[in-house]
Amino acid sequence: MNALMLLLEVWVPAILAGADKVPAPQDVKAGWLAFAVFIALGLAVVVLGFSLSRHLRKADHNAEQGAFDPSDEPRRTA
């Protein structure tokens, strides 16, 4: 246990010393490209939500019409 603690005391500061320093706040800017990517991801979520809703409605309609094999339905226990 002492050897592990000694190893951590020696190596952890050495590893952290080689890490990148935190940039100044004025040097960090997201920019318009990041904003466009954010908007595109939001639109993708909306489109996928509408698509999921449409497919679930189709599946419910087909289940009501009897398009699926009844043996595929999960058994309900009381």
PDB file of N, CA, C and O in Angstrom, chain B, residues numbered from 101:
ATOM      1  N   MET B 101       0.821  -1.187   0.000  1.00  0.00           N
ATOM      2  CA  MET B 101       0.000   0.000   0.000  1.00  0.00           C
ATOM      3  C   MET B 101       0.871   1.259   0.000  1.00  0.00           C
ATOM      4  O   MET B 101       0.578   2.231  -0.697  1.00  0.00           O
ATOM      5  N   ASN B 102       1.943   1.226   0.792  1.00  0.00           N
ATOM      6  CA  ASN B 102       2.840   2.377   0.841  1.00  0.00           C
ATOM      7  C   ASN B 102       3.537   2.606  -0.494  1.00  0.00           C
ATOM      8  O   ASN B 102       3.785   3.747  -0.885  1.00  0.00           O
ATOM      9  N   ALA B 103       3.852   1.507  -1.196  1.00  0.00           N
ATOM     10  CA  ALA B 103       4.495   1.642  -2.498  1.00  0.00           C
ATOM     11  C   ALA B 103       3.551   2.308  -3.493  1.00  0.00           C
ATOM     12  O   ALA B 103       3.978   3.119  -4.315  1.00  0.00           O
ATOM     13  N   LEU B 104       2.276   1.967  -3.417  1.00  0.00           N
ATOM     14  CA  LEU B 104       1.288   2.586  -4.301  1.00  0.00           C
ATOM     15  C   LEU B 104       1.159   4.076  -4.015  1.00  0.00           C
ATOM     16  O   LEU B 104       1.099   4.884  -4.941  1.00  0.00           O
ATOM     17  N   MET B 105       1.117   4.438  -2.754  1.00  0.00           N
ATOM     18  CA  MET B 105       1.012   5.848  -2.381  1.00  0.00           C
ATOM     19  C   MET B 105       2.253   6.619  -2.829  1.00  0.00           C
ATOM     20  O   MET B 105       2.150   7.752  -3.300  1.00  0.00           O
ATOM     21  N   LEU B 106       3.420   6.004  -2.680  1.00  0.00           N
ATOM     22  CA  LEU B 106       4.649   6.654  -3.123  1.00  0.00           C
ATOM     23  C   LEU B 106       4.636   6.841  -4.636  1.00  0.00           C
ATOM     24  O   LEU B 106       5.039   7.887  -5.145  1.00  0.00           O
ATOM     25  N   LEU B 107       4.170   5.820  -5.349  1.00  0.00           N
ATOM     26  CA  LEU B 107       4.083   5.907  -6.801  1.00  0.00           C
ATOM     27  C   LEU B 107       3.130   7.023  -7.219  1.00  0.00           C
ATOM     28  O   LEU B 107       3.426   7.784  -8.140  1.00  0.00           O
ATOM     29  N   LEU B 108       1.994   7.119  -6.547  1.00  0.00           N
ATOM     30  CA  LEU B 108       1.032   8.175  -6.873  1.00  0.00           C
ATOM     31  C   LEU B 108       1.578   9.556  -6.547  1.00  0.00           C
ATOM     32  O   LEU B 108       1.347  10.507  -7.294  1.00  0.00           O
ATOM     33  N   GLU B 109       2.296   9.674  -5.446  1.00  0.00           N
ATOM     34  CA  GLU B 109       2.850  10.967  -5.060  1.00  0.00           C
ATOM     35  C   GLU B 109       3.894  11.450  -6.055  1.00  0.00           C
ATOM     36  O   GLU B 109       4.080  12.655  -6.224  1.00  0.00           O
ATOM     37  N   VAL B 110       4.570  10.527  -6.710  1.00  0.00           N
ATOM     38  CA  VAL B 110       5.616  10.900  -7.654  1.00  0.00           C
ATOM     39  C   VAL B 110       5.047  11.126  -9.046  1.00  0.00           C
ATOM     40  O   VAL B 110       5.387  12.120  -9.688  1.00  0.00           O
ATOM     41  N   TRP B 111       4.192  10.235  -9.528  1.00  0.00           N
ATOM     42  CA  TRP B 111       3.752  10.270 -10.916  1.00  0.00           C
ATOM     43  C   TRP B 111       2.595  11.224 -11.180  1.00  0.00           C
ATOM     44  O   TRP B 111       2.557  11.847 -12.241  1.00  0.00           O
ATOM     45  N   VAL B 112       1.667  11.359 -10.268  1.00  0.00           N
ATOM     46  CA  VAL B 112       0.514  12.225 -10.524  1.00  0.00           C
ATOM     47  C   VAL B 112       0.931  13.678 -10.727  1.00  0.00           C
ATOM     48  O   VAL B 112       0.478  14.286 -11.697  1.00  0.00           O
ATOM     49  N   PRO B 113       1.759  14.268  -9.881  1.00  0.00           N
ATOM     50  CA  PRO B 113       2.179  15.649 -10.159  1.00  0.00           C
ATOM     51  C   PRO B 113       2.955  15.780 -11.464  1.00  0.00           C
ATOM     52  O   PRO B 113       2.845  16.792 -12.155  1.00  0.00           O
ATOM     53  N   ALA B 114       3.740  14.759 -11.803  1.00  0.00           N
ATOM     54  CA  ALA B 114       4.497  14.816 -13.057  1.00  0.00           C
ATOM     55  C   ALA B 114       3.557  14.782 -14.259  1.00  0.00           C
ATOM     56  O   ALA B 114       3.788  15.479 -15.247  1.00  0.00           O
ATOM     57  N   ILE B 115       2.518  13.988 -14.181  1.00  0.00           N
ATOM     58  CA  ILE B 115       1.551  13.909 -15.284  1.00  0.00           C
ATOM     59  C   ILE B 115       0.766  15.208 -15.385  1.00  0.00           C
ATOM     60  O   ILE B 115       0.549  15.727 -16.480  1.00  0.00           O
ATOM     61  N   LEU B 116       0.341  15.734 -14.232  1.00  0.00           N
ATOM     62  CA  LEU B 116      -0.432  16.975 -14.249  1.00  0.00           C
ATOM     63  C   LEU B 116       0.392  18.168 -14.692  1.00  0.00           C
ATOM     64  O   LEU B 116      -0.153  19.113 -15.261  1.00  0.00           O
ATOM     65  N   ALA B 117       1.678  18.146 -14.445  1.00  0.00           N
ATOM     66  CA  ALA B 117       2.537  19.250 -14.873  1.00  0.00           C
ATOM     67  C   ALA B 117       2.622  19.310 -16.395  1.00  0.00           C
ATOM     68  O   ALA B 117       2.789  20.390 -16.962  1.00  0.00           O
ATOM     69  N   GLY B 118       2.511  18.178 -17.051  1.00  0.00           N
ATOM     70  CA  GLY B 118       2.574  18.134 -18.505  1.00  0.00           C
ATOM     71  C   GLY B 118       1.248  18.418 -19.177  1.00  0.00           C
ATOM     72  O   GLY B 118       1.181  18.492 -20.403  1.00  0.00           O
ATOM     73  N   ALA B 119       0.195  18.578 -18.398  1.00  0.00           N
ATOM     74  CA  ALA B 119      -1.132  18.845 -18.966  1.00  0.00           C
ATOM     75  C   ALA B 119      -1.194  20.267 -19.506  1.00  0.00           C
ATOM     76  O   ALA B 119      -0.435  21.142 -19.088  1.00  0.00           O
ATOM     77  N   ASP B 120      -2.097  20.475 -20.426  1.00  0.00           N
ATOM     78  CA  ASP B 120      -2.286  21.814 -20.992  1.00  0.00           C
ATOM     79  C   ASP B 120      -2.838  22.759 -19.941  1.00  0.00           C
ATOM     80  O   ASP B 120      -3.630  22.373 -19.081  1.00  0.00           O
ATOM     81  N   LYS B 121      -2.409  23.982 -20.030  1.00  0.00           N
ATOM     82  CA  LYS B 121      -2.913  25.006 -19.129  1.00  0.00           C
ATOM     83  C   LYS B 121      -4.269  25.498 -19.630  1.00  0.00           C
ATOM     84  O   LYS B 121      -4.576  25.397 -20.817  1.00  0.00           O
ATOM     85  N   VAL B 122      -5.061  26.022 -18.729  1.00  0.00           N
ATOM     86  CA  VAL B 122      -6.382  26.537 -19.082  1.00  0.00           C
ATOM     87  C   VAL B 122      -6.216  27.858 -19.817  1.00  0.00           C
ATOM     88  O   VAL B 122      -5.513  28.746 -19.334  1.00  0.00           O
ATOM     89  N   PRO B 123      -6.862  28.007 -20.997  1.00  0.00           N
ATOM     90  CA  PRO B 123      -6.728  29.260 -21.733  1.00  0.00           C
ATOM     91  C   PRO B 123      -7.510  30.391 -21.054  1.00  0.00           C
ATOM     92  O   PRO B 123      -8.410  30.151 -20.249  1.00  0.00           O
ATOM     93  N   ALA B 124      -7.153  31.590 -21.391  1.00  0.00           N
ATOM     94  CA  ALA B 124      -7.848  32.757 -20.852  1.00  0.00           C
ATOM     95  C   ALA B 124      -9.245  32.844 -21.472  1.00  0.00           C
ATOM     96  O   ALA B 124      -9.438  32.417 -22.610  1.00  0.00           O
ATOM     97  N   PRO B 125     -10.224  33.393 -20.739  1.00  0.00           N
ATOM     98  CA  PRO B 125     -11.597  33.472 -21.263  1.00  0.00           C
ATOM     99  C   PRO B 125     -11.702  34.229 -22.586  1.00  0.00           C
ATOM    100  O   PRO B 125     -12.540  33.879 -23.418  1.00  0.00           O
ATOM    101  N   GLN B 126     -10.882  35.252 -22.806  1.00  0.00           N
ATOM    102  CA  GLN B 126     -10.972  36.008 -24.054  1.00  0.00           C
ATOM    103  C   GLN B 126     -10.403  35.224 -25.235  1.00  0.00           C
ATOM    104  O   GLN B 126     -10.633  35.600 -26.385  1.00  0.00           O
ATOM    105  N   ASP B 127      -9.664  34.141 -24.975  1.00  0.00           N
ATOM    106  CA  ASP B 127      -9.106  33.326 -26.055  1.00  0.00           C
ATOM    107  C   ASP B 127     -10.056  32.230 -26.517  1.00  0.00           C
ATOM    108  O   ASP B 127      -9.812  31.597 -27.545  1.00  0.00           O
ATOM    109  N   VAL B 128     -11.135  31.995 -25.777  1.00  0.00           N
ATOM    110  CA  VAL B 128     -12.053  30.906 -26.091  1.00  0.00           C
ATOM    111  C   VAL B 128     -13.329  31.492 -26.675  1.00  0.00           C
ATOM    112  O   VAL B 128     -14.035  32.255 -26.015  1.00  0.00           O
ATOM    113  N   LYS B 129     -13.616  31.128 -27.920  1.00  0.00           N
ATOM    114  CA  LYS B 129     -14.824  31.605 -28.592  1.00  0.00           C
ATOM    115  C   LYS B 129     -15.444  30.433 -29.348  1.00  0.00           C
ATOM    116  O   LYS B 129     -14.754  29.696 -30.052  1.00  0.00           O
ATOM    117  N   ALA B 130     -16.736  30.278 -29.192  1.00  0.00           N
ATOM    118  CA  ALA B 130     -17.420  29.186 -29.880  1.00  0.00           C
ATOM    119  C   ALA B 130     -17.556  29.495 -31.362  1.00  0.00           C
ATOM    120  O   ALA B 130     -17.250  28.638 -32.192  1.00  0.00           O
ATOM    121  N   GLY B 131     -17.996  30.668 -31.711  1.00  0.00           N
ATOM    122  CA  GLY B 131     -18.098  31.062 -33.109  1.00  0.00           C
ATOM    123  C   GLY B 131     -19.391  30.621 -33.762  1.00  0.00           C
ATOM    124  O   GLY B 131     -20.223  29.935 -33.167  1.00  0.00           O
ATOM    125  N   TRP B 132     -19.526  31.044 -35.014  1.00  0.00           N
ATOM    126  CA  TRP B 132     -20.747  30.762 -35.754  1.00  0.00           C
ATOM    127  C   TRP B 132     -20.848  29.307 -36.179  1.00  0.00           C
ATOM    128  O   TRP B 132     -21.952  28.773 -36.289  1.00  0.00           O
ATOM    129  N   LEU B 133     -19.724  28.661 -36.419  1.00  0.00           N
ATOM    130  CA  LEU B 133     -19.767  27.258 -36.817  1.00  0.00           C
ATOM    131  C   LEU B 133     -20.360  26.397 -35.706  1.00  0.00           C
ATOM    132  O   LEU B 133     -21.184  25.523 -35.975  1.00  0.00           O
ATOM    133  N   ALA B 134     -19.956  26.630 -34.476  1.00  0.00           N
ATOM    134  CA  ALA B 134     -20.505  25.878 -33.354  1.00  0.00           C
ATOM    135  C   ALA B 134     -21.999  26.151 -33.197  1.00  0.00           C
ATOM    136  O   ALA B 134     -22.764  25.238 -32.887  1.00  0.00           O
ATOM    137  N   PHE B 135     -22.419  27.398 -33.409  1.00  0.00           N
ATOM    138  CA  PHE B 135     -23.837  27.742 -33.334  1.00  0.00           C
ATOM    139  C   PHE B 135     -24.625  27.010 -34.421  1.00  0.00           C
ATOM    140  O   PHE B 135     -25.719  26.506 -34.165  1.00  0.00           O
ATOM    141  N   ALA B 136     -24.070  26.954 -35.629  1.00  0.00           N
ATOM    142  CA  ALA B 136     -24.739  26.254 -36.729  1.00  0.00           C
ATOM    143  C   ALA B 136     -24.845  24.754 -36.438  1.00  0.00           C
ATOM    144  O   ALA B 136     -25.873  24.141 -36.728  1.00  0.00           O
ATOM    145  N   VAL B 137     -23.810  24.170 -35.879  1.00  0.00           N
ATOM    146  CA  VAL B 137     -23.849  22.744 -35.521  1.00  0.00           C
ATOM    147  C   VAL B 137     -24.901  22.511 -34.447  1.00  0.00           C
ATOM    148  O   VAL B 137     -25.629  21.520 -34.507  1.00  0.00           O
ATOM    149  N   PHE B 138     -24.995  23.396 -33.474  1.00  0.00           N
ATOM    150  CA  PHE B 138     -25.994  23.286 -32.409  1.00  0.00           C
ATOM    151  C   PHE B 138     -27.409  23.344 -32.985  1.00  0.00           C
ATOM    152  O   PHE B 138     -28.263  22.543 -32.605  1.00  0.00           O
ATOM    153  N   ILE B 139     -27.659  24.272 -33.886  1.00  0.00           N
ATOM    154  CA  ILE B 139     -28.979  24.393 -34.515  1.00  0.00           C
ATOM    155  C   ILE B 139     -29.275  23.156 -35.368  1.00  0.00           C
ATOM    156  O   ILE B 139     -30.397  22.650 -35.355  1.00  0.00           O
ATOM    157  N   ALA B 140     -28.275  22.670 -36.107  1.00  0.00           N
ATOM    158  CA  ALA B 140     -28.471  21.481 -36.945  1.00  0.00           C
ATOM    159  C   ALA B 140     -28.810  20.261 -36.087  1.00  0.00           C
ATOM    160  O   ALA B 140     -29.660  19.457 -36.467  1.00  0.00           O
ATOM    161  N   LEU B 141     -28.161  20.118 -34.949  1.00  0.00           N
ATOM    162  CA  LEU B 141     -28.467  19.001 -34.067  1.00  0.00           C
ATOM    163  C   LEU B 141     -29.887  19.119 -33.498  1.00  0.00           C
ATOM    164  O   LEU B 141     -30.592  18.118 -33.370  1.00  0.00           O
ATOM    165  N   GLY B 142     -30.297  20.333 -33.161  1.00  0.00           N
ATOM    166  CA  GLY B 142     -31.661  20.542 -32.688  1.00  0.00           C
ATOM    167  C   GLY B 142     -32.684  20.184 -33.753  1.00  0.00           C
ATOM    168  O   GLY B 142     -33.686  19.535 -33.452  1.00  0.00           O
ATOM    169  N   LEU B 143     -32.448  20.595 -34.993  1.00  0.00           N
ATOM    170  CA  LEU B 143     -33.353  20.249 -36.087  1.00  0.00           C
ATOM    171  C   LEU B 143     -33.384  18.747 -36.337  1.00  0.00           C
ATOM    172  O   LEU B 143     -34.437  18.190 -36.648  1.00  0.00           O
ATOM    173  N   ALA B 144     -32.246  18.097 -36.205  1.00  0.00           N
ATOM    174  CA  ALA B 144     -32.195  16.647 -36.391  1.00  0.00           C
ATOM    175  C   ALA B 144     -33.044  15.937 -35.339  1.00  0.00           C
ATOM    176  O   ALA B 144     -33.718  14.955 -35.649  1.00  0.00           O
ATOM    177  N   VAL B 145     -33.017  16.418 -34.112  1.00  0.00           N
ATOM    178  CA  VAL B 145     -33.827  15.823 -33.053  1.00  0.00           C
ATOM    179  C   VAL B 145     -35.307  16.006 -33.359  1.00  0.00           C
ATOM    180  O   VAL B 145     -36.100  15.086 -33.158  1.00  0.00           O
ATOM    181  N   VAL B 146     -35.685  17.178 -33.841  1.00  0.00           N
ATOM    182  CA  VAL B 146     -37.090  17.431 -34.188  1.00  0.00           C
ATOM    183  C   VAL B 146     -37.542  16.518 -35.328  1.00  0.00           C
ATOM    184  O   VAL B 146     -38.619  15.926 -35.258  1.00  0.00           O
ATOM    185  N   VAL B 147     -36.730  16.403 -36.369  1.00  0.00           N
ATOM    186  CA  VAL B 147     -37.082  15.546 -37.511  1.00  0.00           C
ATOM    187  C   VAL B 147     -37.192  14.092 -37.077  1.00  0.00           C
ATOM    188  O   VAL B 147     -38.124  13.395 -37.479  1.00  0.00           O
ATOM    189  N   LEU B 148     -36.254  13.627 -36.262  1.00  0.00           N
ATOM    190  CA  LEU B 148     -36.323  12.247 -35.787  1.00  0.00           C
ATOM    191  C   LEU B 148     -37.535  12.022 -34.896  1.00  0.00           C
ATOM    192  O   LEU B 148     -38.125  10.942 -34.924  1.00  0.00           O
ATOM    193  N   GLY B 149     -37.918  13.017 -34.109  1.00  0.00           N
ATOM    194  CA  GLY B 149     -39.114  12.897 -33.273  1.00  0.00           C
ATOM    195  C   GLY B 149     -40.375  12.756 -34.109  1.00  0.00           C
ATOM    196  O   GLY B 149     -41.221  11.911 -33.818  1.00  0.00           O
ATOM    197  N   PHE B 150     -40.510  13.585 -35.159  1.00  0.00           N
ATOM    198  CA  PHE B 150     -41.667  13.466 -36.043  1.00  0.00           C
ATOM    199  C   PHE B 150     -41.684  12.114 -36.755  1.00  0.00           C
ATOM    200  O   PHE B 150     -42.740  11.499 -36.904  1.00  0.00           O
ATOM    201  N   SER B 151     -40.521  11.660 -37.189  1.00  0.00           N
ATOM    202  CA  SER B 151     -40.441  10.368 -37.869  1.00  0.00           C
ATOM    203  C   SER B 151     -40.839   9.232 -36.933  1.00  0.00           C
ATOM    204  O   SER B 151     -41.566   8.322 -37.331  1.00  0.00           O
ATOM    205  N   LEU B 152     -40.365   9.283 -35.693  1.00  0.00           N
ATOM    206  CA  LEU B 152     -40.731   8.253 -34.722  1.00  0.00           C
ATOM    207  C   LEU B 152     -42.228   8.259 -34.467  1.00  0.00           C
ATOM    208  O   LEU B 152     -42.858   7.203 -34.410  1.00  0.00           O
ATOM    209  N   SER B 153     -42.794   9.439 -34.314  1.00  0.00           N
ATOM    210  CA  SER B 153     -44.231   9.554 -34.074  1.00  0.00           C
ATOM    211  C   SER B 153     -45.023   8.957 -35.242  1.00  0.00           C
ATOM    212  O   SER B 153     -45.987   8.222 -35.029  1.00  0.00           O
ATOM    213  N   ARG B 154     -44.621   9.271 -36.457  1.00  0.00           N
ATOM    214  CA  ARG B 154     -45.312   8.747 -37.640  1.00  0.00           C
ATOM    215  C   ARG B 154     -45.209   7.225 -37.715  1.00  0.00           C
ATOM    216  O   ARG B 154     -46.193   6.552 -38.021  1.00  0.00           O
ATOM    217  N   HIS B 155     -44.026   6.680 -37.439  1.00  0.00           N
ATOM    218  CA  HIS B 155     -43.856   5.233 -37.506  1.00  0.00           C
ATOM    219  C   HIS B 155     -44.637   4.519 -36.407  1.00  0.00           C
ATOM    220  O   HIS B 155     -45.171   3.433 -36.632  1.00  0.00           O
ATOM    221  N   LEU B 156     -44.707   5.119 -35.222  1.00  0.00           N
ATOM    222  CA  LEU B 156     -45.491   4.502 -34.158  1.00  0.00           C
ATOM    223  C   LEU B 156     -46.982   4.516 -34.486  1.00  0.00           C
ATOM    224  O   LEU B 156     -47.693   3.558 -34.181  1.00  0.00           O
ATOM    225  N   ARG B 157     -47.463   5.603 -35.108  1.00  0.00           N
ATOM    226  CA  ARG B 157     -48.863   5.634 -35.538  1.00  0.00           C
ATOM    227  C   ARG B 157     -49.133   4.562 -36.583  1.00  0.00           C
ATOM    228  O   ARG B 157     -50.178   3.913 -36.544  1.00  0.00           O
ATOM    229  N   LYS B 158     -48.202   4.365 -37.521  1.00  0.00           N
ATOM    230  CA  LYS B 158     -48.363   3.320 -38.538  1.00  0.00           C
ATOM    231  C   LYS B 158     -48.402   1.935 -37.893  1.00  0.00           C
ATOM    232  O   LYS B 158     -49.208   1.087 -38.275  1.00  0.00           O
ATOM    233  N   ALA B 159     -47.527   1.715 -36.915  1.00  0.00           N
ATOM    234  CA  ALA B 159     -47.482   0.407 -36.247  1.00  0.00           C
ATOM    235  C   ALA B 159     -48.781   0.152 -35.495  1.00  0.00           C
ATOM    236  O   ALA B 159     -49.295  -0.965 -35.530  1.00  0.00           O
ATOM    237  N   ASP B 160     -49.325   1.161 -34.813  1.00  0.00           N
ATOM    238  CA  ASP B 160     -50.602   0.992 -34.116  1.00  0.00           C
ATOM    239  C   ASP B 160     -51.723   0.698 -35.096  1.00  0.00           C
ATOM    240  O   ASP B 160     -52.559  -0.170 -34.846  1.00  0.00           O
ATOM    241  N   HIS B 161     -51.743   1.416 -36.207  1.00  0.00           N
ATOM    242  CA  HIS B 161     -52.778   1.197 -37.214  1.00  0.00           C
ATOM    243  C   HIS B 161     -52.688  -0.215 -37.788  1.00  0.00           C
ATOM    244  O   HIS B 161     -53.704  -0.890 -37.953  1.00  0.00           O
ATOM    245  N   ASN B 162     -51.476  -0.652 -38.089  1.00  0.00           N
ATOM    246  CA  ASN B 162     -51.303  -1.999 -38.634  1.00  0.00           C
ATOM    247  C   ASN B 162     -51.658  -3.067 -37.609  1.00  0.00           C
ATOM    248  O   ASN B 162     -52.176  -4.123 -37.975  1.00  0.00           O
ATOM    249  N   ALA B 163     -51.388  -2.812 -36.334  1.00  0.00           N
ATOM    250  CA  ALA B 163     -51.757  -3.777 -35.300  1.00  0.00           C
ATOM    251  C   ALA B 163     -53.270  -3.874 -35.183  1.00  0.00           C
ATOM    252  O   ALA B 163     -53.796  -4.967 -34.977  1.00  0.00           O
ATOM    253  N   GLU B 164     -53.987  -2.752 -35.310  1.00  0.00           N
ATOM    254  CA  GLU B 164     -55.445  -2.776 -35.269  1.00  0.00           C
ATOM    255  C   GLU B 164     -56.016  -3.507 -36.467  1.00  0.00           C
ATOM    256  O   GLU B 164     -57.060  -4.150 -36.360  1.00  0.00           O
ATOM    257  N   GLN B 165     -55.349  -3.419 -37.604  1.00  0.00           N
ATOM    258  CA  GLN B 165     -55.812  -4.092 -38.819  1.00  0.00           C
ATOM    259  C   GLN B 165     -55.475  -5.586 -38.822  1.00  0.00           C
ATOM    260  O   GLN B 165     -55.940  -6.323 -39.691  1.00  0.00           O
ATOM    261  N   GLY B 166     -54.672  -6.033 -37.857  1.00  0.00           N
ATOM    262  CA  GLY B 166     -54.309  -7.441 -37.769  1.00  0.00           C
ATOM    263  C   GLY B 166     -53.178  -7.833 -38.687  1.00  0.00           C
ATOM    264  O   GLY B 166     -53.103  -8.986 -39.110  1.00  0.00           O
ATOM    265  N   ALA B 167     -52.300  -6.912 -39.007  1.00  0.00           N
ATOM    266  CA  ALA B 167     -51.198  -7.185 -39.928  1.00  0.00           C
ATOM    267  C   ALA B 167     -50.090  -8.012 -39.283  1.00  0.00           C
ATOM    268  O   ALA B 167     -49.241  -8.565 -39.983  1.00  0.00           O
ATOM    269  N   PHE B 168     -50.092  -8.100 -37.958  1.00  0.00           N
ATOM    270  CA  PHE B 168     -49.029  -8.818 -37.270  1.00  0.00           C
ATOM    271  C   PHE B 168     -49.517 -10.183 -36.819  1.00  0.00           C
ATOM    272  O   PHE B 168     -50.711 -10.398 -36.615  1.00  0.00           O
ATOM    273  N   ASP B 169     -48.583 -11.092 -36.670  1.00  0.00           N
ATOM    274  CA  ASP B 169     -48.899 -12.439 -36.211  1.00  0.00           C
ATOM    275  C   ASP B 169     -49.266 -12.381 -34.722  1.00  0.00           C
ATOM    276  O   ASP B 169     -48.494 -11.848 -33.925  1.00  0.00           O
ATOM    277  N   PRO B 170     -50.430 -12.922 -34.333  1.00  0.00           N
ATOM    278  CA  PRO B 170     -50.835 -12.849 -32.921  1.00  0.00           C
ATOM    279  C   PRO B 170     -49.864 -13.555 -31.976  1.00  0.00           C
ATOM    280  O   PRO B 170     -49.806 -13.218 -30.794  1.00  0.00           O
ATOM    281  N   SER B 171     -49.111 -14.516 -32.469  1.00  0.00           N
ATOM    282  CA  SER B 171     -48.185 -15.211 -31.590  1.00  0.00           C
ATOM    283  C   SER B 171     -46.974 -14.341 -31.236  1.00  0.00           C
ATOM    284  O   SER B 171     -46.224 -14.667 -30.317  1.00  0.00           O
ATOM    285  N   ASP B 172     -46.784 -13.238 -31.962  1.00  0.00           N
ATOM    286  CA  ASP B 172     -45.677 -12.322 -31.671  1.00  0.00           C
ATOM    287  C   ASP B 172     -45.971 -11.417 -30.486  1.00  0.00           C
ATOM    288  O   ASP B 172     -45.043 -10.841 -29.917  1.00  0.00           O
ATOM    289  N   GLU B 173     -47.227 -11.273 -30.100  1.00  0.00           N
ATOM    290  CA  GLU B 173     -47.585 -10.379 -29.011  1.00  0.00           C
ATOM    291  C   GLU B 173     -47.106 -10.951 -27.685  1.00  0.00           C
ATOM    292  O   GLU B 173     -47.194 -12.158 -27.460  1.00  0.00           O
ATOM    293  N   PRO B 174     -46.602 -10.094 -26.810  1.00  0.00           N
ATOM    294  CA  PRO B 174     -46.157 -10.599 -25.488  1.00  0.00           C
ATOM    295  C   PRO B 174     -47.358 -11.038 -24.656  1.00  0.00           C
ATOM    296  O   PRO B 174     -48.433 -10.441 -24.716  1.00  0.00           O
ATOM    297  N   ARG B 175     -47.144 -12.087 -23.886  1.00  0.00           N
ATOM    298  CA  ARG B 175     -48.216 -12.597 -23.035  1.00  0.00           C
ATOM    299  C   ARG B 175     -48.357 -11.705 -21.810  1.00  0.00           C
ATOM    300  O   ARG B 175     -47.368 -11.327 -21.182  1.00  0.00           O
ATOM    301  N   ARG B 176     -49.591 -11.376 -21.485  1.00  0.00           N
ATOM    302  CA  ARG B 176     -49.862 -10.546 -20.324  1.00  0.00           C
ATOM    303  C   ARG B 176     -50.325 -11.436 -19.183  1.00  0.00           C
ATOM    304  O   ARG B 176     -51.260 -12.224 -19.326  1.00  0.00           O
ATOM    305  N   THR B 177     -49.655 -11.294 -18.057  1.00  0.00           N
ATOM    306  CA  THR B 177     -50.063 -12.072 -16.899  1.00  0.00           C
ATOM    307  C   THR B 177     -50.739 -11.141 -15.900  1.00  0.00           C
ATOM    308  O   THR B 177     -50.339  -9.990 -15.728  1.00  0.00           O
ATOM    309  N   ALA B 178     -51.756 -11.657 -15.258  1.00  0.00           N
ATOM    310  CA  ALA B 178     -52.523 -10.821 -14.320  1.00  0.00           C
ATOM    311  C   ALA B 178     -51.910 -10.763 -12.962  1.00  0.00           C
ATOM    312  O   ALA B 178     -52.444 -10.100 -12.072  1.00  0.00           O
TER     313      ALA B 178
END
